[in-house]
Amino acid sequence: MTNDTVFSQKNCNFADIMKTTIIKERLQSAFIAILFIAVFLPFGLNHFGWMRWVLLGGIGLIIAISVMVSEFVVEKILHMPNDVSRGSRYIIRRNIRFESLNILLTLTLMCLFLDQFANNDIVDNHLGWRTLGNVIAVNCFTTLVIHVYWRSVYKKRYLIKQLEEAQLLNGMLQERQRKEAHPEPEAQSENPTDNGAVRISGTTKESLEVQPSEVVYATSEGNYVRIYYIKDGSLQNMQIRTSMKNVADLLCRQSYIMQCHRAFVVNLRYVARVDSRNSGITLVMQYGTDSVFVSKQYAAEVKERIKNPF
């Protein structure tokens, strides 16, 4: 079996998994909507005695059918598969089309169902603006509840994934630090070397001449940049009136130094640990107690460079 065949099979398996996942999530959303209606009994359903359960079953069936039909139309007719590799904008466009079609179907079918089966001497659910307004209001509330639910679910999944990634990266960093503490003779030549000292200067007379390998990190402080570096085995720092762009242009020529935030440039060789937080990840350095923040823009590249350094 060729590599192309294996790769193709893996892609097919992933696509099948994603398709199954999205259908399960759609049906879960439908179940949440049904549960919401069963608890609050809108449309005067509390006036139908035991028949309310039959009506709830009918409404639940309508919601489930609307979800499945909408997903089928988006997938097969509009040719928009659930493919996360196409990017967030594509997924947003896909979800907008799904939600628009689903809401239209749900409103239409629910109004027709209530008109035919949910009327008695007390309750009037015949077709009209009042019934349409009630159906729209219920759909708005259920959509809000579903949104809050999936927001919490996806956030939890993201945090778990991020924590697992941080644990993996920390394992790599610990192994790397162990090897650096007891280097093998043939591995010493593989360590990255500098291309010479750089002079970091600004609009004042102050300047710093330093080897890039000695720089731990740099952080922006208003119109200044504070550079932390190693000298005589201890952490030193110097504040220079310059821009972060200027510092990044000078230091990031080395493969092990990169900008990880609009206010931080970091030397990945001095990263001791990766911490996972709600807002993202931070880098704990071997020297000092401060943490270096990593913005979402640079997070993927930081993780990749730690996994595959220099």
QUIDARA-V267915 format. One record per residue. SS is DSSP state (~ for helix, > for strand, _ for the rest). Layout:
SS ; SS
This chain:
_ ; _ ; ~ ; ~ ; ~ ; ~ ; ~ ; ~ ; ~ ; ~ ; ~ ; ~ ; ~ ; ~ ; ~ ; ~ ; ~ ; ~ ; ~ ; ~ ; ~ ; ~ ; ~ ; ~ ; ~ ; ~ ; ~ ; ~ ; ~ ; ~ ; ~ ; ~ ; ~ ; ~ ; ~ ; ~ ; ~ ; ~ ; ~ ; ~ ; _ ; _ ; _ ; _ ; ~ ; ~ ; ~ ; _ ; _ ; _ ; ~ ; ~ ; ~ ; ~ ; ~ ; ~ ; ~ ; ~ ; ~ ; ~ ; ~ ; ~ ; ~ ; ~ ; ~ ; ~ ; ~ ; ~ ; ~ ; ~ ; ~ ; ~ ; ~ ; ~ ; ~ ; ~ ; ~ ; _ ; _ ; _ ; _ ; _ ; _ ; ~ ; ~ ; ~ ; _ ; ~ ; ~ ; ~ ; ~ ; ~ ; ~ ; ~ ; ~ ; ~ ; ~ ; ~ ; ~ ; ~ ; ~ ; ~ ; ~ ; ~ ; ~ ; ~ ; ~ ; ~ ; ~ ; ~ ; ~ ; ~ ; ~ ; ~ ; ~ ; ~ ; ~ ; _ ; _ ; _ ; _ ; _ ; _ ; _ ; _ ; _ ; _ ; _ ; ~ ; ~ ; ~ ; ~ ; ~ ; ~ ; ~ ; ~ ; ~ ; ~ ; ~ ; ~ ; ~ ; ~ ; ~ ; ~ ; ~ ; ~ ; ~ ; ~ ; ~ ; ~ ; ~ ; ~ ; ~ ; ~ ; ~ ; ~ ; ~ ; ~ ; ~ ; ~ ; ~ ; ~ ; ~ ; ~ ; ~ ; ~ ; ~ ; ~ ; ~ ; ~ ; ~ ; ~ ; ~ ; ~ ; ~ ; ~ ; ~ ; ~ ; ~ ; ~ ; ~ ; _ ; _ ; _ ; ~ ; ~ ; ~ ; ~ ; ~ ; ~ ; _ ; _ ; _ ; _ ; _ ; _ ; _ ; > ; > ; > ; > ; _ ; _ ; _ ; _ ; _ ; > ; > ; > ; > ; _ ; ~ ; ~ ; ~ ; > ; > ; > ; > ; > ; > ; > ; _ ; _ ; > ; > ; > ; > ; > ; > ; > ; > ; _ ; _ ; > ; > ; > ; > ; > ; > ; > ; _ ; _ ; _ ; ~ ; ~ ; ~ ; ~ ; ~ ; ~ ; ~ ; ~ ; _ ; _ ; _ ; _ ; _ ; > ; > ; > ; > ; > ; _ ; _ ; > ; > ; > ; > ; ~ ; ~ ; ~ ; > ; > ; > ; > ; > ; > ; > ; _ ; _ ; > ; > ; > ; > ; > ; > ; _ ; _ ; _ ; _ ; _ ; > ; > ; > ; > ; _ ; ~ ; ~ ; ~ ; ~ ; ~ ; ~ ; ~ ; ~ ; ~ ; ~ ; ~ ; ~ ; _ ; _ ; _
